[in-house]
Amino acid sequence: MPVKAIEVSFAISEAVKLADVDVVSAYPITPQTHIVERLSSIIANGELDAEFILVESEHTAMSACIGAAAVGARTFTSTSSQGLALMSEMLYIASGLRLPIVMAVANRALSAPINIWNDHSDIMAQRDCGWIQLFAENGQETFDMILQAYRIGEDKRVHLPVCVNLDGFILTHVTEPIGIPEESEVRKFLGKKFEPLLRLHPDNPITMGPVGHPDIYTEVKKAQEMALFGSKKVILEVWDEFEKIFGRKYSPIKKYLADDAEILFLMMGGIAETATIAIEELRNKGIKAGLLSLKLWRPFPFEELFSSVKNAKILIVIDRAISFGGPPGPLYSEVRSALYGKNGNLQIYGFIMGLGGRDVKVENFLEAYERTRRCSQEPGKAEIIGLRE
């Protein structure tokens, strides 16, 4: 497989081209704009036979994707921050209609104050929108996950939209060496062209999204929930096949020096690569530290989490978003809830780092460890530390 030095945003565009999409609809917003700018050029140059729909807002961009997917088109869009927030209404409709749209989200802080840099507040505000949600920590993972998203979402056992999250600027605007497969390899992986379960067509009229009265709404939402949980089986199958074809392994939780670790850090996104250096420094001091990088946010990987922490004594959860008025962050809250009663000896601590693009450095992880160590030795000390200490 040829390796190319390429900006990660452009690599996403290459993945979309290789996926042979039919429709791209998007609205520019920093820091995702390079993705759709490059795609518009690819389509205009005739490198991809697709429609690029110019719209007046992100709400309309997702609306156009919904319409395109409903008639059987393979679709793509991308956005960030306030753009994702403006899409919110349509995100729920896309998942409720079971349409396998693929979206890249260049994660960026939500206003106010206006901030164009990276954290996870945008996607955490859409945590429960019913989409499959993946997190990449580098350019290669981002490229791969775009291809995986089409295979996962279009599987007839799934038929759900998929969101690939990557750090705004930290990834979108950097150049990395990325292995870009041949078109024939991608065709082998993706299989035949997207064939929807149901399609809007004048020759066979159907209704999508009618009124759901109280006597049926719960059943519809239950079916949607079962489909999202059931998608995990397909995700694991797709990742297994991806490894066989391309040689790169994916799992719901990526581990680093974690098998014998007594102290584990858990996080999502690009800061995990920085954290590996902190883990190595702690190991050099004789401290059994390890790292868990969550790749699959929805559906949540309960079983993998349980098995990953079963031998640990301390779990340090790093969030890049705030749950205002509640526990420190959404990742901490969900992990703590998931592990309730599973490991009685495990102490769980929450930190918030890197809001609004503030640098997350090796020393920040080392400080988190030190503060956690001191806190764990004080009986009755609250286990919510970091931002609110």
TIMARBA-56656 format. One line per 3 residues: number of its first residue (from 0); their letters; for each residue x, y, z of C-alpha. Coordinates in steps of 0.25 Angstrom, whole numbers. Layout:
% TIMARBA-56656
NUM	a	X:Y:Z ~ ...;
END
This chain:
% TIMARBA-56656
0	mpv	0:0:0 ~ 6:13:-4 ~ 9:23:7;
3	kai	6:38:4 ~ 9:50:13 ~ -4:57:12;
6	evs	-12:67:21 ~ -22:59:29 ~ -34:67:24;
9	fai	-30:64:9 ~ -28:49:13 ~ -43:49:18;
12	sea	-46:54:4 ~ -38:43:-3 ~ -45:33:6;
15	vkl	-59:38:2 ~ -54:38:-13 ~ -50:24:-12;
18	adv	-63:20:-5 ~ -70:25:-18 ~ -80:34:-12;
21	dvv	-92:39:-20 ~ -95:52:-12 ~ -87:62:-4;
24	say	-94:73:4 ~ -88:82:13 ~ -86:96:18;
27	pit	-72:102:22 ~ -68:104:36 ~ -55:104:42;
30	pqt	-47:94:44 ~ -54:85:35 ~ -55:93:22;
33	hiv	-42:87:16 ~ -50:74:15 ~ -61:79:6;
36	erl	-53:89:-1 ~ -44:78:-6 ~ -56:69:-9;
39	ssi	-63:80:-17 ~ -50:81:-26 ~ -49:66:-27;
42	ian	-64:66:-32 ~ -62:78:-41 ~ -50:72:-48;
45	gel	-57:59:-51 ~ -49:50:-42 ~ -62:46:-35;
48	dae	-76:45:-41 ~ -84:51:-31 ~ -93:63:-28;
51	fil	-88:74:-19 ~ -100:81:-13 ~ -97:95:-9;
54	ves	-106:99:3 ~ -108:111:12 ~ -106:104:26;
57	eht	-102:92:33 ~ -116:89:36 ~ -119:89:21;
60	ams	-107:81:18 ~ -112:69:27 ~ -126:71:21;
63	aci	-120:69:7 ~ -112:57:12 ~ -125:51:18;
66	gaa	-133:53:5 ~ -121:47:-4 ~ -120:35:5;
69	avg	-135:33:5 ~ -134:31:-10 ~ -122:21:-9;
72	art	-110:30:-11 ~ -97:28:-3 ~ -95:41:4;
75	fts	-85:49:12 ~ -84:62:20 ~ -75:68:30;
78	tss	-76:79:40 ~ -71:85:54 ~ -76:92:66;
81	qgl	-87:101:64 ~ -90:95:51 ~ -92:81:57;
84	alm	-101:89:68 ~ -109:95:56 ~ -111:81:50;
87	sem	-116:75:63 ~ -131:74:59 ~ -127:67:46;
90	lyi	-117:57:53 ~ -129:51:61 ~ -137:50:48;
93	asg	-125:43:41 ~ -124:32:51 ~ -139:31:53;
96	lrl	-141:28:39 ~ -129:18:39 ~ -121:25:28;
99	piv	-106:21:27 ~ -101:35:25 ~ -86:37:28;
102	mav	-81:49:34 ~ -67:54:39 ~ -67:63:51;
105	anr	-55:72:53 ~ -57:74:68 ~ -57:88:72;
108	als	-61:96:85 ~ -75:101:85 ~ -78:116:87;
111	api	-79:125:95 ~ -68:131:96 ~ -65:128:81;
114	niw	-54:118:80 ~ -49:111:68 ~ -40:101:74;
117	ndh	-42:86:78 ~ -49:80:90 ~ -61:70:90;
120	sdi	-72:79:94 ~ -79:79:80 ~ -80:64:79;
123	maq	-84:62:94 ~ -96:71:92 ~ -100:61:82;
126	rdc	-97:48:90 ~ -111:43:89 ~ -115:46:75;
129	gwi	-115:31:71 ~ -103:31:62 ~ -91:21:62;
132	qlf	-79:29:67 ~ -65:26:65 ~ -52:34:70;
135	aen	-39:34:63 ~ -26:39:69 ~ -18:40:57;
138	gqe	-19:42:42 ~ -18:28:38 ~ -29:24:47;
141	tfd	-38:35:42 ~ -36:31:27 ~ -38:16:31;
144	mil	-51:20:39 ~ -57:27:28 ~ -56:15:19;
147	qay	-61:6:31 ~ -73:15:33 ~ -79:12:20;
150	rig	-77:-3:21 ~ -83:-2:35 ~ -95:7:33;
153	edk	-99:1:20 ~ -100:-13:26 ~ -114:-17:25;
156	rvh	-113:-22:40 ~ -110:-8:44 ~ -115:3:34;
159	lpv	-111:15:43 ~ -103:27:41 ~ -88:28:45;
162	cvn	-80:39:51 ~ -65:39:51 ~ -59:49:61;
165	ldg	-45:55:59 ~ -38:66:66 ~ -40:80:60;
168	fil	-27:86:55 ~ -19:76:64 ~ -22:66:53;
171	thv	-30:73:42 ~ -19:83:38 ~ -6:74:40;
174	tep	1:66:30 ~ 4:52:33 ~ 9:39:26;
177	igi	-4:32:22 ~ -5:18:15 ~ -16:20:4;
180	pee	-20:7:-2 ~ -23:4:-17 ~ -37:6:-22;
183	sev	-38:-9:-25 ~ -35:-12:-10 ~ -46:-2:-5;
186	rkf	-56:-8:-15 ~ -53:-22:-9 ~ -55:-17:5;
189	lgk	-67:-9:2 ~ -74:-19:-7 ~ -85:-15:-16;
192	kfe	-92:-2:-17 ~ -101:3:-6 ~ -115:-4:-7;
195	pll	-124:2:4 ~ -135:-6:11 ~ -145:4:6;
198	rlh	-144:15:-4 ~ -153:26:-8 ~ -157:24:-22;
201	pdn	-169:29:-31 ~ -171:15:-36 ~ -173:9:-22;
204	pit	-178:20:-13 ~ -175:19:2 ~ -176:28:14;
207	mgp	-163:31:22 ~ -164:38:36 ~ -180:39:38;
210	vgh	-186:43:51 ~ -183:33:62 ~ -194:33:72;
213	pdi	-192:29:86 ~ -197:15:83 ~ -185:12:74;
216	yte	-174:23:77 ~ -168:14:88 ~ -167:2:79;
219	vkk	-160:10:68 ~ -150:16:78 ~ -148:2:84;
222	aqe	-145:-4:70 ~ -135:8:68 ~ -128:5:81;
225	mal	-127:-10:78 ~ -121:-7:64 ~ -111:2:70;
228	fgs	-107:-8:81 ~ -107:-19:70 ~ -98:-11:61;
231	kkv	-86:-15:70 ~ -86:-29:65 ~ -85:-23:51;
234	ile	-74:-13:55 ~ -66:-24:60 ~ -68:-32:48;
237	vwd	-64:-21:39 ~ -52:-18:47 ~ -47:-32:46;
240	efe	-49:-32:31 ~ -42:-19:30 ~ -30:-24:37;
243	kif	-29:-36:28 ~ -30:-27:15 ~ -21:-15:20;
246	grk	-13:-21:32 ~ -18:-11:42 ~ -25:-15:55;
249	ysp	-36:-8:61 ~ -44:-11:74 ~ -54:-3:83;
252	ikk	-43:0:93 ~ -29:1:89 ~ -19:-3:100;
255	yla	-5:2:102 ~ 3:-5:113 ~ -10:-8:120;
258	dda	-11:-23:122 ~ -3:-23:136 ~ -6:-8:139;
261	eil	-11:-5:153 ~ -13:10:149 ~ -20:13:136;
264	flm	-23:25:128 ~ -35:25:119 ~ -38:36:108;
267	mgg	-43:38:94 ~ -36:45:82 ~ -22:50:79;
270	iae	-18:53:93 ~ -16:38:95 ~ -3:38:87;
273	tat	2:49:96 ~ -2:41:108 ~ 6:29:103;
276	iai	19:37:107 ~ 14:39:121 ~ 11:25:122;
279	eel	25:21:118 ~ 31:31:128 ~ 22:25:139;
282	rnk	27:11:135 ~ 41:16:136 ~ 39:20:150;
285	gik	33:6:154 ~ 19:10:153 ~ 10:0:146;
288	agl	2:10:138 ~ -6:7:125 ~ -15:14:115;
291	lsl	-28:11:109 ~ -32:19:97 ~ -47:18:94;
294	klw	-50:17:79 ~ -65:13:80 ~ -73:23:87;
297	rpf	-87:18:82 ~ -91:7:84 ~ -83:8:97;
300	pfe	-73:-4:98 ~ -78:-9:112 ~ -71:-23:111;
303	elf	-58:-18:106 ~ -58:-7:118 ~ -61:-18:128;
306	ssv	-50:-27:124 ~ -40:-16:122 ~ -40:-11:136;
309	kna	-43:-24:144 ~ -28:-24:150 ~ -27:-9:152;
312	kil	-27:-1:165 ~ -29:13:160 ~ -35:18:147;
315	ivi	-33:32:143 ~ -43:37:132 ~ -39:49:124;
318	dra	-51:57:118 ~ -50:69:108 ~ -64:74:111;
321	isf	-71:79:123 ~ -85:73:128 ~ -89:86:134;
324	ggp	-95:85:147 ~ -93:70:148 ~ -81:60:148;
327	pgp	-68:66:142 ~ -70:61:128 ~ -79:51:120;
330	lys	-68:41:118 ~ -65:40:133 ~ -80:40:136;
333	evr	-83:28:126 ~ -70:20:130 ~ -73:21:145;
336	sal	-88:17:143 ~ -84:6:134 ~ -74:0:144;
339	ygk	-84:2:156 ~ -83:-11:164 ~ -73:-18:154;
342	ngn	-60:-16:162 ~ -62:-12:176 ~ -48:-9:178;
345	lqi	-46:1:166 ~ -45:16:170 ~ -49:25:158;
348	ygf	-45:39:157 ~ -49:49:147 ~ -41:61:140;
351	img	-44:71:130 ~ -33:75:120 ~ -31:83:107;
354	lgg	-44:91:107 ~ -44:101:95 ~ -31:96:90;
357	rdv	-22:98:102 ~ -10:89:100 ~ -10:76:107;
360	kve	4:72:111 ~ 11:60:117 ~ 13:67:130;
363	nfl	-2:69:131 ~ -4:54:131 ~ 7:52:141;
366	eay	1:63:150 ~ -13:56:149 ~ -6:43:153;
369	ert	1:50:165 ~ -12:57:170 ~ -20:44:168;
372	rrc	-9:36:176 ~ -10:46:188 ~ -25:46:187;
375	sqe	-26:31:188 ~ -18:31:201 ~ -28:40:208;
378	pgk	-40:32:213 ~ -54:39:209 ~ -47:48:199;
381	aei	-57:51:187 ~ -53:44:175 ~ -57:56:166;
384	igl	-45:64:164 ~ -38:73:154 ~ -46:85:149;
387	re	-55:86:162 ~ -44:83:172;
END
